[in-house]
Amino acid sequence: MRNLAQSGKMILLDPFEDDMCLWRCIAVHNGARPDRCTQAARELAKSHFQLKNAPINVSETSLDELEKVENHLNRGKKSADWHGVRAYKL
């Protein structure tokens, strides 16, 4: 993960094999350290999927699901504080 601290935009090359890429990006955007963001990512996924325990792995988040993720992240926030998720896949 690079560039987040300087620009607010993130470039991610996710070396993990657990499909938590989206959740790691959001965790880092929220202030988690890139090298220690896995637990924060799991807690975000737990909240979004309304799970009792933080998941070890989640299914890959499809582009069609991003609107639901945004709605979950922005619930109860002022519009100026909303997350806007944009994903590009090569």
Beta strands, then each sheet from edge to edge (+ up, - down):
end
